[in-house]
Amino acid sequence: MFKNEEMEINLGPQHPSTHGVLRVKLRLDGETVTHCRPMIGYLHRGVEKICENQSFFQGQVWTDRMDYCSAVANNLGWAEANEKLLGITVPRRAQYIRTLLNEFNRIASHLIWLGTHAMDIGALTVFLYAFREREDVLDINEAFCGSRLTTTAFRIGGLREDLPPGFEKMVRKFLAKFSDCLEEYEALLTENRIWKKRTIGVARLSAEDAIALGVTGPMLRAAGVAYDIRKAFPYAAYAEMDFEIPTRTEADTYARYQVRMAEMRQSARIIQQCMDGMPEGPVMAKLPKILRSEVNEVYHATESPKGEIGYYLVGEKGSLNPYRFHVRAPGFINLQSLPKMAEGGLIADVVAAIGSLDIVLGEIDR
Amino acid sequence: MPTPTLTQSIVITFIQCLMVVIFVFVVVPLTVFAERKVLGHLQQRLGSTRVASGHVGFSGWMNRRMWKMGKVPVVSYWRGIPGLVGDVLKLILKEDVIPAKADKFVFFLAPSISMVAAIVVFAAISFVPGTFFTFPTWFPYLGGLPVSGGISDINVGLLWILGVATVGVYGIVLAGWSSNSKYPLLGGLRSAAQMVSYEVPLTLSLLAPVVLSASLNFSEMATRMAVGMPVWALIPQVIGFLLYLTCGFAETNRLPFDMPEAENELVAGFHTEYSGMKFGLFYLAEYINMTVVSALASAFFLGGPWLLPFGLQGLLNPYLPGFLSWFAAPHAIFFVAKIVFLLFTYIWVRGTIPRYRYDQIMAVGWKYLIPLALVNLLLAAAIRCFVV
């Protein structure tokens, strides 16, 4: 008598909780998701192809515009990949400043994630609390490089200039209050019954699946795999820093929340060490007038707030721009795990899963 | 006291209706304004501070000066209020888009059902037992006549309220269905399931006051719950209040139970396809429903027009010294103050906690609230049997 029919529904590309222009094709049986496919490409600009037509210096501005929430981390990867390709050694002071800014960027990115993720699940207030502190981080960005979001913070070979006067005071002021701020967010969420109900056991992604799908970053660490490129293949000044890799074994949305919160604490710790042990010296290496690649190809991976961001550069020896350029974008590869996490759950869980992925479409579509 | 003739009582009822409508249309926009302000301050921002381009005129100049001096302009605290007028104007003047494949008649009907069901409930709500005020003798035609505290304080008042309030769900379901679109359909279905299941614990939690006060008449219940209860009745009153408030949040589709319109999942739920004043009617209905739920909670649990909640007034009154006798009597102002406090609670909760998932809402309703409401009813019955 009754006909049982599955309903196909498009979550996005214009939808409040798909973080930009992600479109997810869902097939629903009532409220249960039986089929889930992310559709991407709405923000494709051809960043990689554009970079192939520009000099090594000019490419960096495009890395800002990939994952615009963690521009500094992208800049760092680009700069280091190019330094490898061009055979340049960066002064120690520049390494420290890069590490410091990179960790600030991790905090800013995680704060955006926290705010939007909590908003997706319905906690409105955390969003504005998190953005309040992010504002301070952006002020620090602005003090250093004059730009808040698309920073283009570094140069190949080091930094454009040294830290501005008053920078240390800003950093110390931020560090002094940040742990209290984190406690404020956690007071609203960590022990909140509804938050726990909405996140514990939701959107599970086991360590095996995560590794098979190439998932990296907090998503992987929340599944119990302590893989962090800052420890595994230290770059910048991370070899000299003392910090821990927070992991959880539950592999659900709540575990990802805990991992990211703990990562923010570790980032503050690294910033403290950078500030205390800041060496003196120049911030820019001696560079030739015209940069020509020394080796043929290079793959350099760094730990961006979202996961492993890898830059694959092919440069014919002696050429002025990369011959081929490819980005291993963490968001793109992490997004592959969405069907695995969302199928079998409810619509509300899809939203929680997208939130816990921490995606930025600028990076996925490039 | 003269007895009114039929015409006179019709005129008085008309005046009462007018007063209630004015009350509703004052409270609702102020709640919207308070929501912006309170939520703003909960989230460390100011909320609405100006009309769209509030840089003109004297106060605009003053605002600019104060911002320049690094201060929050004092005038700006109230300058969001004209914005409400702007909002209403916008809703009325906006183009009313009807989707091509919508069922036009039902699409038109749904917001009216929601709105009417919400506002008609007020017929049985009495703001103060007995006389609200008496017309002065010099008043033409109605001089010396009393005006009661409610439009019609019928002896099945609660039944009327629950019955009519339930009709409101039709508005939402029909809106979801007639839009002929997927998100509204899901929103409408969710809301049907949610509101039907929360109707049960809501009614059960209201049955405890019915049992305790042995009445269905609104003002009689309020009076007995406030001043005629023994100490023991405190327990079912407190439990009942918490239960009722939880269900009330679900009935009015507010966070943490705002499933039908969960914006991060279903865009705008059942009213996704609505625009203009049709959307405005849904919006109004939601806030009127909030006021109704607050009114019931404050009448049956928080002592209604008396000062103290949970029947404490009746325990206190014998000991109250003579010069404080004003506080021993019922006043509409207390009733309204409690409504306002509960409306604030709505906003407060919205700023604090996340949203439940659909299946979790159902689990909470059926597994916890209904059994608890039954236990509470049993408790009330026991107190009714052995104590009262």
Interface residues (C-beta under 8 A of the other chain):
Chain A: M7 I9 H15 P16 S17 L28 E31 A118 M119 D120 I121 G122 A123 L124 T125 F127 L128 Y129 R132 L188 L189 N192 I194 W195 K197 R198 L346 I347 A348 D349 V351
Chain B: L39 L42 Q43 Q44 R45 K182 Y183 L186 R190 L255 P256 D258 A262 E263 N264 E265 L266 V267 R350 G351 T352 I353 P354 R355 Y356 R357 Y358 D359 Q360
